[in-house]
Amino acid sequence: SVMAGCRPDYLPVIIAAIEALSDEAFNIHGVYATTLGASPLIIVSGPIRNKIGMNYKQGSLGQGNRANATIGRAVRLIIRNIGGAKPEGTERSTFGNPLKYTGCFAEWEERSPWEPLHVERGFRLDESVVTVCAVTSGPVVIMDEHGLQSDLVAGTIAEGVRSILNHKVFGVAQCVLVVSPEHADVFSKDSYTKTDLRRRIQEIIRLRYKDLVPNDISSAGLRQEEIDTLSEHTMNMFISKFADESDINIVVAGSGAGKFTACYHGWLNGKWGSVPVSRKIESV
């Protein structure tokens, strides 16, 4: 942690993050062994955000804040130097990405119309919690500067997440949506809940199985051996982008100016993938 530039009061966050990453459900080996280039994204919730000076406002997903940058970097160094995740070793990412250096931010709970992520995941509001999610890229900015209706802004966001992994990958990925305060204000005006947003996304970008068949535009989609097992009835059934609405993780952060939502594209979920894991941050 000292090597990464952390202050002593960051240590409880780092310990909680490592505990979360070590949970079998997160599958840290798979996250670093995949050629897809997955990395942990660390989201901090609760009172400790302000206590240690984390940034959840302007530029919070980027540079310029010591706590955000060095907590993420410390976690990465621990994974590399103690866990052994090194390029050409167990770290097998085809491209890599900047999240391999650091990926950590806090949510702007006070500006959100919804309950914070940690409360949604079963913790008390006054508890400090770290949540880790496996992501392959991001933040990818989704712009809707004119939308004044929640359903329409949600539709724009849905179209923006359609391309996660590729436009015909369905039911195996997850995402983290970072909603800007200006987009959050639109949802607040209409009393639009996180559940409403998730359901709208699932509704907008669902496809029929027959739409997942490779064609003369794209080779992506179902394998021939999969196609051969599907009946005509099944081919006409709809499938949603995400296996479950809970695969769409939602927080609020960012500048008070800018009608954008940022999306971190997730890795695989389920048996062979990773699920988000949260841990309470204990005082040391």
ChimeraX commands (.cxc) that place a marker at each C-alpha (Angstrom):
marker #1 position 0.00,0.00,0.00 radius 0.5
marker #1 position 2.88,2.36,0.79 radius 0.5
marker #1 position 4.47,1.48,-2.57 radius 0.5
marker #1 position 1.24,2.57,-4.25 radius 0.5
marker #1 position 1.19,5.91,-2.41 radius 0.5
marker #1 position -1.60,5.16,0.07 radius 0.5
marker #1 position -2.12,6.98,3.35 radius 0.5
marker #1 position -2.54,4.82,6.49 radius 0.5
marker #1 position -6.27,5.57,6.71 radius 0.5
marker #1 position -6.83,3.90,3.31 radius 0.5
marker #1 position -5.79,0.51,4.70 radius 0.5
marker #1 position -9.25,-0.65,5.88 radius 0.5
marker #1 position -10.60,-0.16,2.35 radius 0.5
marker #1 position -7.73,-2.15,0.85 radius 0.5
marker #1 position -8.18,-4.99,3.33 radius 0.5
marker #1 position -11.92,-5.19,2.59 radius 0.5
marker #1 position -11.26,-5.13,-1.16 radius 0.5
marker #1 position -8.77,-8.00,-0.92 radius 0.5
marker #1 position -11.23,-9.98,1.21 radius 0.5
marker #1 position -13.91,-9.45,-1.44 radius 0.5
marker #1 position -11.55,-10.43,-4.26 radius 0.5
marker #1 position -10.60,-13.59,-2.36 radius 0.5
marker #1 position -14.20,-14.79,-2.22 radius 0.5
marker #1 position -14.63,-17.85,-4.46 radius 0.5
marker #1 position -17.69,-16.25,-6.05 radius 0.5
marker #1 position -15.52,-13.49,-7.48 radius 0.5
marker #1 position -13.20,-16.05,-9.11 radius 0.5
marker #1 position -10.05,-13.94,-9.10 radius 0.5
marker #1 position -8.08,-16.61,-10.98 radius 0.5
marker #1 position -10.58,-16.60,-13.82 radius 0.5
marker #1 position -10.67,-12.80,-13.88 radius 0.5
marker #1 position -6.93,-12.58,-14.47 radius 0.5
marker #1 position -6.49,-15.74,-16.55 radius 0.5
marker #1 position -9.09,-14.83,-19.17 radius 0.5
marker #1 position -7.88,-13.44,-22.49 radius 0.5
marker #1 position -10.83,-11.01,-22.33 radius 0.5
marker #1 position -8.76,-8.78,-20.06 radius 0.5
marker #1 position -11.07,-8.60,-17.05 radius 0.5
marker #1 position -10.06,-6.53,-14.01 radius 0.5
marker #1 position -11.60,-5.73,-10.62 radius 0.5
marker #1 position -13.52,-2.46,-10.41 radius 0.5
marker #1 position -13.66,-1.24,-6.80 radius 0.5
marker #1 position -16.70,0.79,-5.70 radius 0.5
marker #1 position -16.69,2.36,-2.23 radius 0.5
marker #1 position -19.90,3.25,-0.40 radius 0.5
marker #1 position -20.74,4.69,3.00 radius 0.5
marker #1 position -19.22,7.26,5.38 radius 0.5
marker #1 position -15.58,6.33,4.73 radius 0.5
marker #1 position -15.81,7.98,1.29 radius 0.5
marker #1 position -15.73,11.39,2.91 radius 0.5
marker #1 position -13.49,10.42,5.81 radius 0.5
marker #1 position -10.56,9.57,3.53 radius 0.5
marker #1 position -11.34,12.15,0.85 radius 0.5
marker #1 position -12.43,9.96,-2.06 radius 0.5
marker #1 position -13.74,11.59,-5.22 radius 0.5
marker #1 position -17.24,10.81,-6.44 radius 0.5
marker #1 position -17.84,14.10,-8.25 radius 0.5
marker #1 position -16.16,15.67,-11.29 radius 0.5
marker #1 position -13.63,13.35,-12.88 radius 0.5
marker #1 position -14.11,10.62,-10.29 radius 0.5
marker #1 position -13.56,7.80,-12.77 radius 0.5
marker #1 position -10.25,9.29,-13.86 radius 0.5
marker #1 position -7.14,10.90,-12.47 radius 0.5
marker #1 position -6.55,13.56,-9.83 radius 0.5
marker #1 position -7.59,11.98,-6.54 radius 0.5
marker #1 position -5.03,10.30,-4.32 radius 0.5
marker #1 position -7.41,7.95,-2.51 radius 0.5
marker #1 position -9.16,6.69,-5.65 radius 0.5
marker #1 position -5.93,6.19,-7.57 radius 0.5
marker #1 position -3.76,4.64,-4.89 radius 0.5
marker #1 position -6.34,2.29,-3.37 radius 0.5
marker #1 position -6.92,0.77,-6.79 radius 0.5
marker #1 position -3.18,0.65,-7.47 radius 0.5
marker #1 position -2.43,-1.00,-4.12 radius 0.5
marker #1 position -4.98,-3.72,-4.80 radius 0.5
marker #1 position -3.45,-4.34,-8.21 radius 0.5
marker #1 position 0.07,-4.58,-6.76 radius 0.5
marker #1 position -1.12,-7.09,-4.16 radius 0.5
marker #1 position -2.74,-9.21,-6.87 radius 0.5
marker #1 position 0.46,-9.05,-8.91 radius 0.5
marker #1 position 3.18,-9.36,-6.28 radius 0.5
marker #1 position 1.46,-11.70,-3.83 radius 0.5
marker #1 position -1.13,-13.37,-6.06 radius 0.5
marker #1 position 1.25,-13.81,-8.98 radius 0.5
marker #1 position -0.96,-12.31,-11.70 radius 0.5
marker #1 position 1.77,-11.16,-14.08 radius 0.5
marker #1 position 1.71,-10.82,-17.88 radius 0.5
marker #1 position 3.01,-13.96,-19.61 radius 0.5
marker #1 position 2.18,-15.80,-16.39 radius 0.5
marker #1 position -1.34,-16.29,-15.04 radius 0.5
marker #1 position -2.26,-12.84,-16.41 radius 0.5
marker #1 position -3.34,-13.75,-19.96 radius 0.5
marker #1 position -5.15,-10.65,-21.21 radius 0.5
marker #1 position -4.99,-10.25,-24.99 radius 0.5
marker #1 position -4.84,-6.45,-24.89 radius 0.5
marker #1 position -4.87,-5.33,-21.27 radius 0.5
marker #1 position -6.46,-1.98,-20.37 radius 0.5
marker #1 position -5.93,0.95,-17.98 radius 0.5
marker #1 position -7.99,-0.82,-15.31 radius 0.5
marker #1 position -5.01,-3.14,-14.95 radius 0.5
marker #1 position -3.27,-0.18,-13.26 radius 0.5
marker #1 position -6.12,1.05,-11.09 radius 0.5
marker #1 position -9.90,1.09,-11.01 radius 0.5
marker #1 position -11.52,2.58,-7.92 radius 0.5
marker #1 position -14.12,5.26,-7.18 radius 0.5
marker #1 position -16.84,6.14,-4.69 radius 0.5
marker #1 position -20.53,6.67,-5.36 radius 0.5
marker #1 position -22.22,10.04,-4.83 radius 0.5
marker #1 position -24.90,8.82,-2.48 radius 0.5
marker #1 position -26.11,12.29,-1.53 radius 0.5
marker #1 position -26.90,13.12,-5.17 radius 0.5
marker #1 position -28.63,9.86,-5.97 radius 0.5
marker #1 position -32.42,9.39,-6.07 radius 0.5
marker #1 position -31.90,5.76,-5.12 radius 0.5
marker #1 position -30.55,3.83,-2.17 radius 0.5
marker #1 position -26.77,3.36,-2.30 radius 0.5
marker #1 position -25.25,0.20,-3.72 radius 0.5
marker #1 position -24.26,-1.18,-0.32 radius 0.5
marker #1 position -27.77,-0.73,1.08 radius 0.5
marker #1 position -29.20,-2.42,-2.00 radius 0.5
marker #1 position -26.84,-5.30,-1.27 radius 0.5
marker #1 position -28.01,-5.73,2.33 radius 0.5
marker #1 position -25.81,-3.41,4.42 radius 0.5
marker #1 position -26.86,-0.54,6.69 radius 0.5
marker #1 position -26.69,3.02,5.42 radius 0.5
marker #1 position -24.18,3.98,8.13 radius 0.5
marker #1 position -21.81,1.13,7.25 radius 0.5
marker #1 position -18.86,1.57,4.90 radius 0.5
marker #1 position -18.62,-1.10,2.24 radius 0.5
marker #1 position -16.46,-2.01,-0.73 radius 0.5
marker #1 position -17.95,-3.81,-3.73 radius 0.5
marker #1 position -15.78,-5.41,-6.41 radius 0.5
marker #1 position -17.03,-6.17,-9.92 radius 0.5
marker #1 position -15.17,-7.88,-12.77 radius 0.5
marker #1 position -15.16,-5.65,-15.85 radius 0.5
marker #1 position -13.44,-5.89,-19.23 radius 0.5
marker #1 position -13.59,-2.27,-20.39 radius 0.5
marker #1 position -14.90,1.17,-19.60 radius 0.5
marker #1 position -16.04,3.65,-18.73 radius 0.5
marker #1 position -17.83,3.84,-22.08 radius 0.5
marker #1 position -19.81,7.09,-22.18 radius 0.5
marker #1 position -23.46,6.98,-23.32 radius 0.5
marker #1 position -24.75,10.43,-24.27 radius 0.5
marker #1 position -28.35,11.64,-24.12 radius 0.5
marker #1 position -28.33,15.41,-23.71 radius 0.5
marker #1 position -31.92,16.08,-24.75 radius 0.5
marker #1 position -33.96,13.39,-23.02 radius 0.5
marker #1 position -36.50,14.65,-20.49 radius 0.5
marker #1 position -38.47,11.42,-20.08 radius 0.5
marker #1 position -37.10,8.54,-18.05 radius 0.5
marker #1 position -38.22,5.81,-20.45 radius 0.5
marker #1 position -36.42,7.52,-23.33 radius 0.5
marker #1 position -33.19,8.17,-21.43 radius 0.5
marker #1 position -33.31,4.56,-20.24 radius 0.5
marker #1 position -33.77,3.50,-23.86 radius 0.5
marker #1 position -30.65,5.40,-24.88 radius 0.5
marker #1 position -28.70,3.72,-22.10 radius 0.5
marker #1 position -30.04,0.35,-23.22 radius 0.5
marker #1 position -28.82,0.90,-26.77 radius 0.5
marker #1 position -25.45,1.88,-25.36 radius 0.5
marker #1 position -24.99,-1.38,-23.46 radius 0.5
marker #1 position -26.14,-3.58,-26.35 radius 0.5
marker #1 position -22.55,-3.97,-27.56 radius 0.5
marker #1 position -21.15,-5.49,-24.35 radius 0.5
marker #1 position -18.76,-8.24,-25.57 radius 0.5
marker #1 position -20.68,-8.05,-28.86 radius 0.5
marker #1 position -24.24,-7.31,-29.94 radius 0.5
marker #1 position -25.14,-11.02,-30.09 radius 0.5
marker #1 position -23.73,-12.03,-26.71 radius 0.5
marker #1 position -26.75,-12.62,-24.49 radius 0.5
marker #1 position -27.27,-13.98,-21.00 radius 0.5
marker #1 position -23.63,-14.33,-19.94 radius 0.5
marker #1 position -22.35,-10.86,-19.02 radius 0.5
marker #1 position -22.97,-8.07,-16.52 radius 0.5
marker #1 position -22.28,-4.35,-16.34 radius 0.5
marker #1 position -21.82,-1.39,-14.02 radius 0.5
marker #1 position -23.76,1.76,-14.95 radius 0.5
marker #1 position -22.46,5.01,-13.49 radius 0.5
marker #1 position -25.33,7.47,-13.87 radius 0.5
marker #1 position -24.44,11.16,-13.88 radius 0.5
marker #1 position -26.38,13.53,-11.59 radius 0.5
marker #1 position -28.13,15.15,-14.58 radius 0.5
marker #1 position -29.41,11.80,-15.82 radius 0.5
marker #1 position -30.29,10.89,-12.23 radius 0.5
marker #1 position -32.39,14.07,-12.04 radius 0.5
marker #1 position -34.49,12.90,-14.99 radius 0.5
marker #1 position -35.14,9.58,-13.27 radius 0.5
marker #1 position -35.86,11.32,-9.97 radius 0.5
marker #1 position -38.47,13.60,-11.57 radius 0.5
marker #1 position -40.43,10.56,-12.74 radius 0.5
marker #1 position -39.83,8.51,-9.56 radius 0.5
marker #1 position -38.07,6.03,-11.82 radius 0.5
marker #1 position -36.46,3.30,-9.73 radius 0.5
marker #1 position -33.40,1.17,-10.35 radius 0.5
marker #1 position -35.78,-1.70,-11.02 radius 0.5
marker #1 position -37.58,0.40,-13.65 radius 0.5
marker #1 position -34.26,1.18,-15.34 radius 0.5
marker #1 position -33.14,-2.44,-15.31 radius 0.5
marker #1 position -36.43,-3.69,-16.73 radius 0.5
marker #1 position -36.42,-1.04,-19.45 radius 0.5
marker #1 position -32.91,-2.06,-20.50 radius 0.5
marker #1 position -33.91,-5.72,-20.65 radius 0.5
marker #1 position -37.03,-4.87,-22.65 radius 0.5
marker #1 position -35.27,-2.66,-25.19 radius 0.5
marker #1 position -32.35,-4.88,-26.12 radius 0.5
marker #1 position -33.91,-8.32,-26.07 radius 0.5
marker #1 position -33.72,-10.38,-29.25 radius 0.5
marker #1 position -35.24,-13.58,-30.58 radius 0.5
marker #1 position -32.96,-16.59,-30.71 radius 0.5
marker #1 position -33.22,-16.51,-34.50 radius 0.5
marker #1 position -31.66,-13.03,-34.43 radius 0.5
marker #1 position -28.54,-14.58,-32.89 radius 0.5
marker #1 position -27.82,-16.70,-35.96 radius 0.5
marker #1 position -24.68,-15.56,-37.84 radius 0.5
marker #1 position -25.43,-13.87,-41.14 radius 0.5
marker #1 position -23.77,-12.09,-44.06 radius 0.5
marker #1 position -23.13,-9.03,-41.85 radius 0.5
marker #1 position -21.59,-10.64,-38.78 radius 0.5
marker #1 position -20.15,-14.03,-37.90 radius 0.5
marker #1 position -21.02,-13.47,-34.22 radius 0.5
marker #1 position -23.82,-15.41,-32.60 radius 0.5
marker #1 position -24.88,-18.98,-31.94 radius 0.5
marker #1 position -22.65,-21.85,-32.94 radius 0.5
marker #1 position -24.04,-24.25,-35.52 radius 0.5
marker #1 position -24.24,-27.08,-32.99 radius 0.5
marker #1 position -26.39,-24.82,-30.80 radius 0.5
marker #1 position -28.64,-23.85,-33.69 radius 0.5
marker #1 position -29.19,-27.52,-34.55 radius 0.5
marker #1 position -30.67,-28.19,-31.09 radius 0.5
marker #1 position -33.24,-25.35,-31.18 radius 0.5
marker #1 position -36.81,-25.92,-32.33 radius 0.5
marker #1 position -38.69,-23.41,-34.47 radius 0.5
marker #1 position -40.70,-22.46,-31.39 radius 0.5
marker #1 position -37.53,-21.75,-29.41 radius 0.5
marker #1 position -35.99,-19.79,-32.29 radius 0.5
marker #1 position -38.93,-17.37,-32.06 radius 0.5
marker #1 position -38.61,-16.91,-28.30 radius 0.5
marker #1 position -37.03,-13.77,-26.84 radius 0.5
marker #1 position -33.81,-13.72,-24.82 radius 0.5
marker #1 position -32.63,-10.77,-22.73 radius 0.5
marker #1 position -29.15,-9.28,-22.84 radius 0.5
marker #1 position -28.63,-10.06,-19.16 radius 0.5
marker #1 position -29.54,-13.38,-17.55 radius 0.5
marker #1 position -30.97,-11.50,-14.58 radius 0.5
marker #1 position -31.79,-7.87,-13.84 radius 0.5
marker #1 position -29.34,-8.00,-10.94 radius 0.5
marker #1 position -26.52,-8.27,-13.50 radius 0.5
marker #1 position -27.07,-4.54,-14.13 radius 0.5
marker #1 position -25.30,-2.72,-11.28 radius 0.5
marker #1 position -26.22,0.96,-10.89 radius 0.5
marker #1 position -24.54,3.82,-8.99 radius 0.5
marker #1 position -24.45,7.62,-9.26 radius 0.5
marker #1 position -21.19,9.57,-9.64 radius 0.5
marker #1 position -19.63,12.27,-11.78 radius 0.5
marker #1 position -19.89,15.99,-12.36 radius 0.5
marker #1 position -23.09,17.93,-11.83 radius 0.5
marker #1 position -22.79,19.04,-15.47 radius 0.5
marker #1 position -23.21,16.51,-18.26 radius 0.5
marker #1 position -26.15,14.36,-19.34 radius 0.5
marker #1 position -24.24,11.12,-19.63 radius 0.5
marker #1 position -24.18,7.62,-18.22 radius 0.5
marker #1 position -20.96,5.63,-18.19 radius 0.5
marker #1 position -20.94,1.87,-18.64 radius 0.5
marker #1 position -18.28,-0.56,-17.51 radius 0.5
marker #1 position -18.62,-3.68,-19.64 radius 0.5
marker #1 position -18.58,-6.80,-17.52 radius 0.5
marker #1 position -16.97,-10.19,-17.81 radius 0.5
marker #1 position -18.80,-13.53,-17.73 radius 0.5
marker #1 position -21.18,-14.40,-14.92 radius 0.5
marker #1 position -22.45,-17.69,-13.57 radius 0.5
marker #1 position -20.50,-20.92,-13.03 radius 0.5
marker #1 position -17.51,-20.01,-15.19 radius 0.5
marker #1 position -17.47,-16.30,-14.52 radius 0.5
marker #1 position -17.62,-13.85,-11.64 radius 0.5
marker #1 position -20.26,-12.17,-9.52 radius 0.5
marker #1 position -19.91,-8.86,-7.63 radius 0.5
marker #1 position -18.85,-9.30,-4.01 radius 0.5
marker #1 position -19.25,-6.78,-1.16 radius 0.5
marker #1 position -17.41,-6.57,2.15 radius 0.5
marker #1 position -17.91,-4.30,5.13 radius 0.5
marker #1 position -14.95,-2.02,5.79 radius 0.5
marker #1 position -13.82,-2.54,9.37 radius 0.5
marker #1 position -11.67,-0.12,11.35 radius 0.5
marker #1 position -8.07,-1.22,11.87 radius 0.5
marker link #1:1,2 radius 0.2
marker link #1:2,3 radius 0.2
marker link #1:3,4 radius 0.2
marker link #1:4,5 radius 0.2
marker link #1:5,6 radius 0.2
marker link #1:6,7 radius 0.2
marker link #1:7,8 radius 0.2
marker link #1:8,9 radius 0.2
marker link #1:9,10 radius 0.2
marker link #1:10,11 radius 0.2
marker link #1:11,12 radius 0.2
marker link #1:12,13 radius 0.2
marker link #1:13,14 radius 0.2
marker link #1:14,15 radius 0.2
marker link #1:15,16 radius 0.2
marker link #1:16,17 radius 0.2
marker link #1:17,18 radius 0.2
marker link #1:18,19 radius 0.2
marker link #1:19,20 radius 0.2
marker link #1:20,21 radius 0.2
marker link #1:21,22 radius 0.2
marker link #1:22,23 radius 0.2
marker link #1:23,24 radius 0.2
marker link #1:24,25 radius 0.2
marker link #1:25,26 radius 0.2
marker link #1:26,27 radius 0.2
marker link #1:27,28 radius 0.2
marker link #1:28,29 radius 0.2
marker link #1:29,30 radius 0.2
marker link #1:30,31 radius 0.2
marker link #1:31,32 radius 0.2
marker link #1:32,33 radius 0.2
marker link #1:33,34 radius 0.2
marker link #1:34,35 radius 0.2
marker link #1:35,36 radius 0.2
marker link #1:36,37 radius 0.2
marker link #1:37,38 radius 0.2
marker link #1:38,39 radius 0.2
marker link #1:39,40 radius 0.2
marker link #1:40,41 radius 0.2
marker link #1:41,42 radius 0.2
marker link #1:42,43 radius 0.2
marker link #1:43,44 radius 0.2
marker link #1:44,45 radius 0.2
marker link #1:45,46 radius 0.2
marker link #1:46,47 radius 0.2
marker link #1:47,48 radius 0.2
marker link #1:48,49 radius 0.2
marker link #1:49,50 radius 0.2
marker link #1:50,51 radius 0.2
marker link #1:51,52 radius 0.2
marker link #1:52,53 radius 0.2
marker link #1:53,54 radius 0.2
marker link #1:54,55 radius 0.2
marker link #1:55,56 radius 0.2
marker link #1:56,57 radius 0.2
marker link #1:57,58 radius 0.2
marker link #1:58,59 radius 0.2
marker link #1:59,60 radius 0.2
marker link #1:60,61 radius 0.2
marker link #1:61,62 radius 0.2
marker link #1:62,63 radius 0.2
marker link #1:63,64 radius 0.2
marker link #1:64,65 radius 0.2
marker link #1:65,66 radius 0.2
marker link #1:66,67 radius 0.2
marker link #1:67,68 radius 0.2
marker link #1:68,69 radius 0.2
marker link #1:69,70 radius 0.2
marker link #1:70,71 radius 0.2
marker link #1:71,72 radius 0.2
marker link #1:72,73 radius 0.2
marker link #1:73,74 radius 0.2
marker link #1:74,75 radius 0.2
marker link #1:75,76 radius 0.2
marker link #1:76,77 radius 0.2
marker link #1:77,78 radius 0.2
marker link #1:78,79 radius 0.2
marker link #1:79,80 radius 0.2
marker link #1:80,81 radius 0.2
marker link #1:81,82 radius 0.2
marker link #1:82,83 radius 0.2
marker link #1:83,84 radius 0.2
marker link #1:84,85 radius 0.2
marker link #1:85,86 radius 0.2
marker link #1:86,87 radius 0.2
marker link #1:87,88 radius 0.2
marker link #1:88,89 radius 0.2
marker link #1:89,90 radius 0.2
marker link #1:90,91 radius 0.2
marker link #1:91,92 radius 0.2
marker link #1:92,93 radius 0.2
marker link #1:93,94 radius 0.2
marker link #1:94,95 radius 0.2
marker link #1:95,96 radius 0.2
marker link #1:96,97 radius 0.2
marker link #1:97,98 radius 0.2
marker link #1:98,99 radius 0.2
marker link #1:99,100 radius 0.2
marker link #1:100,101 radius 0.2
marker link #1:101,102 radius 0.2
marker link #1:102,103 radius 0.2
marker link #1:103,104 radius 0.2
marker link #1:104,105 radius 0.2
marker link #1:105,106 radius 0.2
marker link #1:106,107 radius 0.2
marker link #1:107,108 radius 0.2
marker link #1:108,109 radius 0.2
marker link #1:109,110 radius 0.2
marker link #1:110,111 radius 0.2
marker link #1:111,112 radius 0.2
marker link #1:112,113 radius 0.2
marker link #1:113,114 radius 0.2
marker link #1:114,115 radius 0.2
marker link #1:115,116 radius 0.2
marker link #1:116,117 radius 0.2
marker link #1:117,118 radius 0.2
marker link #1:118,119 radius 0.2
marker link #1:119,120 radius 0.2
marker link #1:120,121 radius 0.2
marker link #1:121,122 radius 0.2
marker link #1:122,123 radius 0.2
marker link #1:123,124 radius 0.2
marker link #1:124,125 radius 0.2
marker link #1:125,126 radius 0.2
marker link #1:126,127 radius 0.2
marker link #1:127,128 radius 0.2
marker link #1:128,129 radius 0.2
marker link #1:129,130 radius 0.2
marker link #1:130,131 radius 0.2
marker link #1:131,132 radius 0.2
marker link #1:132,133 radius 0.2
marker link #1:133,134 radius 0.2
marker link #1:134,135 radius 0.2
marker link #1:135,136 radius 0.2
marker link #1:136,137 radius 0.2
marker link #1:137,138 radius 0.2
marker link #1:138,139 radius 0.2
marker link #1:139,140 radius 0.2
marker link #1:140,141 radius 0.2
marker link #1:141,142 radius 0.2
marker link #1:142,143 radius 0.2
marker link #1:143,144 radius 0.2
marker link #1:144,145 radius 0.2
marker link #1:145,146 radius 0.2
marker link #1:146,147 radius 0.2
marker link #1:147,148 radius 0.2
marker link #1:148,149 radius 0.2
marker link #1:149,150 radius 0.2
marker link #1:150,151 radius 0.2
marker link #1:151,152 radius 0.2
marker link #1:152,153 radius 0.2
marker link #1:153,154 radius 0.2
marker link #1:154,155 radius 0.2
marker link #1:155,156 radius 0.2
marker link #1:156,157 radius 0.2
marker link #1:157,158 radius 0.2
marker link #1:158,159 radius 0.2
marker link #1:159,160 radius 0.2
marker link #1:160,161 radius 0.2
marker link #1:161,162 radius 0.2
marker link #1:162,163 radius 0.2
marker link #1:163,164 radius 0.2
marker link #1:164,165 radius 0.2
marker link #1:165,166 radius 0.2
marker link #1:166,167 radius 0.2
marker link #1:167,168 radius 0.2
marker link #1:168,169 radius 0.2
marker link #1:169,170 radius 0.2
marker link #1:170,171 radius 0.2
marker link #1:171,172 radius 0.2
marker link #1:172,173 radius 0.2
marker link #1:173,174 radius 0.2
marker link #1:174,175 radius 0.2
marker link #1:175,176 radius 0.2
marker link #1:176,177 radius 0.2
marker link #1:177,178 radius 0.2
marker link #1:178,179 radius 0.2
marker link #1:179,180 radius 0.2
marker link #1:180,181 radius 0.2
marker link #1:181,182 radius 0.2
marker link #1:182,183 radius 0.2
marker link #1:183,184 radius 0.2
marker link #1:184,185 radius 0.2
marker link #1:185,186 radius 0.2
marker link #1:186,187 radius 0.2
marker link #1:187,188 radius 0.2
marker link #1:188,189 radius 0.2
marker link #1:189,190 radius 0.2
marker link #1:190,191 radius 0.2
marker link #1:191,192 radius 0.2
marker link #1:192,193 radius 0.2
marker link #1:193,194 radius 0.2
marker link #1:194,195 radius 0.2
marker link #1:195,196 radius 0.2
marker link #1:196,197 radius 0.2
marker link #1:197,198 radius 0.2
marker link #1:198,199 radius 0.2
marker link #1:199,200 radius 0.2
marker link #1:200,201 radius 0.2
marker link #1:201,202 radius 0.2
marker link #1:202,203 radius 0.2
marker link #1:203,204 radius 0.2
marker link #1:204,205 radius 0.2
marker link #1:205,206 radius 0.2
marker link #1:206,207 radius 0.2
marker link #1:207,208 radius 0.2
marker link #1:208,209 radius 0.2
marker link #1:209,210 radius 0.2
marker link #1:210,211 radius 0.2
marker link #1:211,212 radius 0.2
marker link #1:212,213 radius 0.2
marker link #1:213,214 radius 0.2
marker link #1:214,215 radius 0.2
marker link #1:215,216 radius 0.2
marker link #1:216,217 radius 0.2
marker link #1:217,218 radius 0.2
marker link #1:218,219 radius 0.2
marker link #1:219,220 radius 0.2
marker link #1:220,221 radius 0.2
marker link #1:221,222 radius 0.2
marker link #1:222,223 radius 0.2
marker link #1:223,224 radius 0.2
marker link #1:224,225 radius 0.2
marker link #1:225,226 radius 0.2
marker link #1:226,227 radius 0.2
marker link #1:227,228 radius 0.2
marker link #1:228,229 radius 0.2
marker link #1:229,230 radius 0.2
marker link #1:230,231 radius 0.2
marker link #1:231,232 radius 0.2
marker link #1:232,233 radius 0.2
marker link #1:233,234 radius 0.2
marker link #1:234,235 radius 0.2
marker link #1:235,236 radius 0.2
marker link #1:236,237 radius 0.2
marker link #1:237,238 radius 0.2
marker link #1:238,239 radius 0.2
marker link #1:239,240 radius 0.2
marker link #1:240,241 radius 0.2
marker link #1:241,242 radius 0.2
marker link #1:242,243 radius 0.2
marker link #1:243,244 radius 0.2
marker link #1:244,245 radius 0.2
marker link #1:245,246 radius 0.2
marker link #1:246,247 radius 0.2
marker link #1:247,248 radius 0.2
marker link #1:248,249 radius 0.2
marker link #1:249,250 radius 0.2
marker link #1:250,251 radius 0.2
marker link #1:251,252 radius 0.2
marker link #1:252,253 radius 0.2
marker link #1:253,254 radius 0.2
marker link #1:254,255 radius 0.2
marker link #1:255,256 radius 0.2
marker link #1:256,257 radius 0.2
marker link #1:257,258 radius 0.2
marker link #1:258,259 radius 0.2
marker link #1:259,260 radius 0.2
marker link #1:260,261 radius 0.2
marker link #1:261,262 radius 0.2
marker link #1:262,263 radius 0.2
marker link #1:263,264 radius 0.2
marker link #1:264,265 radius 0.2
marker link #1:265,266 radius 0.2
marker link #1:266,267 radius 0.2
marker link #1:267,268 radius 0.2
marker link #1:268,269 radius 0.2
marker link #1:269,270 radius 0.2
marker link #1:270,271 radius 0.2
marker link #1:271,272 radius 0.2
marker link #1:272,273 radius 0.2
marker link #1:273,274 radius 0.2
marker link #1:274,275 radius 0.2
marker link #1:275,276 radius 0.2
marker link #1:276,277 radius 0.2
marker link #1:277,278 radius 0.2
marker link #1:278,279 radius 0.2
marker link #1:279,280 radius 0.2
marker link #1:280,281 radius 0.2
marker link #1:281,282 radius 0.2
marker link #1:282,283 radius 0.2
marker link #1:283,284 radius 0.2
view
